[in-house]
Amino acid sequence: MTPQTQWLRLFQQEDLNFLITNRIPRRLLTRFVGWLSKIEQPLIRDLSIGVWKAFSGLDLSEAKKSSFRSMHDCFVRELKDGARPVNADPRILVSPCDAIVGACGAIAGTELFQVKGFPYTLPDLMADPEPVEAHRNGRYVTLRLTSSMYHRFHAPHDCRVEQVTYISGDTWNVNPVALKRVEKLFCKNERAVVRTTLTAGGHRVTLVPVAAILVASIRLHFLNVLLHLRHRGPNVMACNATLRKGEEMGWFEHGSTIIVFAPESFALCDGVTEGTTIRMGEPLMRLPPFSTT
């Protein structure tokens, strides 16, 4: 067993993982890493990316370019054309990002789960009554981006973005270890509530990107502001952005989570179950039949 493997196994022990990634000055460390990741000095850049590769299994073979100005430039990398084909079936809502599927399924009224036994509610997460009512008894899928994944996210269907609500918060880790220990974690962390209406049938689909430790920065192309820890408003931003299915919406500065919400009439696609890996553009939910007419 190599020293690297020994360190990885030690870090993967749940108690130690939670201690290292959460019982630290989370906001301070997040700001520091944000600053460090943007340094373009070659030695710092190469060392940072090298450490990242060693501990995450980072694969850059699909990246559009082979060299990067900084670690941040590598984090938000674009992929080669055609690397993520988007399912063209108008009856299919696709995954907005590469991810591991977390908790998913039906919402009981306004209650859903971050993991089994740890519920939270739509009002606590969204702080906006309109999407709460739109998704009462609806469907949801939690999509967790790991640090080595492609970090950009895309429109899950042809849609119009109508409003973004930014909610400042903490930066707890959003990995399974933390989700089993911190109640209502998604409701504590920094996040954005992105309200969209689908062109097909006028259905409401809401995306909630949730930031985390080392992340705390969300870029949305249709807003002229970077949402991050130091952003103090406005908290509600009106939008009128029309996006095609698969069109890029923005990115995280690092791995994190996107929760996708749809109405009760939607159904999860086959294979969308907790623990499976999904890529951007692959089937996530099925629209009701009348929405395509």
N, C-alpha and C positions, 0 to 999 in steps of 0.2 A: 504494500500500500504506500503510495507516494505521500509526502508531506501535505501536498495540496488536497488530496482525497481525505486525509485525516482531518484537516481544518474544515472541509466541507461537511463531513459527517458530524463533527462537533457542533458546527453552526446550525445544522438541521435539527438538533435536539430542541424540542418545542420551548421549554422553559428558558434555555439560553438564547434562542432566537428572539423570543418576546422581550427578554431583558435587554439585549443588544440593540434591537430595532425600535424600542418604544420607551424604555426608562432612561432616556437621554434628553437633552434640550432639543426637542424635535424641530421647533420653528427656527431656532438658531442654526442648527446643523443644515436644515433645508436651504436657508439663505446662503450659507457658506458654500454648499455644494453647487448651488445655482451660480454663484460667482466663480468658483473654481472651474466649472465645466465650460465656461465661455472664454477662458484664457487660451490664446492662440499661440503661446510659446511652444515650439516643437517638442521640447523635452517633457514639459508638463502634459501636453496633449498625448504624447505617445505613452507615457507612464500611466496616465489615467485610463486610456483605452485598453492598455495591456492588463491592468488590474481588473478592469471590468470584464474583459474576455476570460481571464483566468477563473473568475468566480461565477460566471453566468452562462458559459457556453455560447457566447455571442457569435452569430454567423452572419457575415457581411457579404456573402456570395450573391445575394439578390439586390444589393444596394446599387443605385444608379451610378454612383461614382466610387472610386477605390481609395481616394484620399480625402481627409477631412481637415478643416481648419482648427477644430477644437473637439472636445468630447461632446459638447452640446450639439455641434454640427453632425456628429455621428448619431446621437440620440434621435434627432428629428429627421434622419435620412429619408430620402425618397427611394422608391424601389424601381427596378428596371421596368420599362413598358411591358405590359402583359403579365407581370408577375402575380397579379391578383385579378383573375377574370371575375367579372360580376355576373351573377345569375340574372338573365334577362327576362325571366318569366314575370309578367306584371302581377301575378297572384302571390309572388314571393317577396317578403321583407327580408333583406339580407343583413348579415352581420356588419356593423359599421367598422369593425376593427379585428385584428388578430387577437385571440384571447383564449383563456381557459374558462369554460362555462362554470359559473358558480351556482348558487341557488337560483331556481327558476320555476315557473309554473303559474298557477292561478293565485290571484290576490283575494283574500277573504275580507270582503268589504274594503277596508283600507290597510289591512295588516298583511305583511309579507315577511320573509326571512332573509337574514344575511347568511346564516348557516342554521342547520337544524337546532331548534331550541332557543334561538336568539331572534325574536321578532322585532320589527320596527314598523312605523306607520308612514303612509304617504304624507300626511300633514307635517310630520316631524322632518321628513326628508326634503319636501318641496317648498314649504312655506308659501304656497300659492294655491288658493282654492280651486282655480279653474282646472289645472291638470289633475288635481286630487279627484274631482268629480268625474273627469273624463276617463280615469283609470280605476274607478271603484269597481271591484270584482273583475278587474281586467287580467291581463297577462304580463309577465315580466321575465327578463333574462338578465342575470348579472354576468358581465364579461370582465375578467381580470387579465390585464396586460402585465406580463412579467418584464423584468428589466431588459431582457435580451430581445424582446419582440419588436416588431415594426410599430412605431408609436403614433402614426397618423391615423385619424379616423374619418369616416366618409358617410355620406348620406345613405341611409338604408333603403330609400325608395325615392322616386320623384316627389319632391315636397317643397313647401314654402316655410321658411323659418320666420316665426312671427314675434317671438319674444325670448330674451335670455334673462334669467334671474340669477345673479351672482350672490352666493352666500359665503361669507368669510368664515373660517373655522380653524380647526386644529389640523395636524398632519400625522395622525396615527398611521402606522403601517396598515395596509389593507390585505395582507396575506392571510391564509386560512388560520394560522396560529393566532393572530390578533383578533380575527373575527370570532373565534371561539372564546375570547376572554373579555372583550370590550363590548358592552351592550350598546346598541344603536350607534355603532361606529360610523356608518355612512352619514348619519345625521349629525355627527360631531365634526366631521372633516370639511375642509373647504370644497365647494362644489358649484356647479352651474346647472341650472334647469333650462334645457333648450326645448322650447315648445315648437312643434312642427305640425303642419296639416298636409296629409298626403294628397297628391293630385288625383289619385285613384280613389274615388268614393268619399273624399273629404274627411277621412279618419284622422283623429288625433294620435300622433306618436310622439312621445317625449323621451329625450335622451338626457341622462344625468351623469355627466363626467364628474368623477370624484377624485380629487387630488389626494396625495399621500406624502409620507416622509420622503424627502429628496425630490419631490415633484412640485406641488404647490404653484404651478404655473400652467395655465391653459390658454392656448391661442386659438381663436375662432376667426376665420378669414373674413366673415361678414361683419365683424366689429373692429373698430379702429383702436381698441384698447387691449392690452395684455392683462388677463385676469390672474392675479397673484396675491401673495400674502399682504403686500403693501397697498393693494387697490382698495380704496375706501368708497367707491361709488362712482356713478349711480348704481344702485343694486338691481334695478329693473331697467332693461334696455330694450326698447322696441326695435323690431327688425322687419324687413320685407325682402328677404333673400330667397330666390328661387334656385333650387339645386336639383340636378339630375341624379338618378340612382347611381351610386358609386363615386360621385363627385366629392373631392376632398373638402371636409368641413374645418379641420384644424388639427392640432396635435397636443400631446402632453410633453412636458420636458423630460419625462422618465416614465417607467411603467406605472399603471394605476388601474382604475376601474371605470367602466361605463355601464350604467343600468338602463336597459331599454324597456319602455312601457308602451303597451298597446291596449286597445279596447277588448272587452270580453269576447267579441265575435272573432277574434284572431285565435290561431292555434299554433303551438310550437311545432316546428318541423321535425320529422323523424331524425333521431340521432342527436338532438339537442338535449343533452342530459348533463347533470352535474359531473364535472371532472373531464369532460371531453374537450379536445382542442378544436377551435374553429378559426377559419381565416376570413379576412375581410372579403365580402362579396359572396360568401357561401350562404345557403338558405338558413334563416333563423326562425321566421314565423310565416304562417300562411294567412293571407287576407281572406275575408269572407267572399263568397262567390259573386254577390251583387256588386262588389266594389269595382269590378273590371268592365262593367257595362256603361 
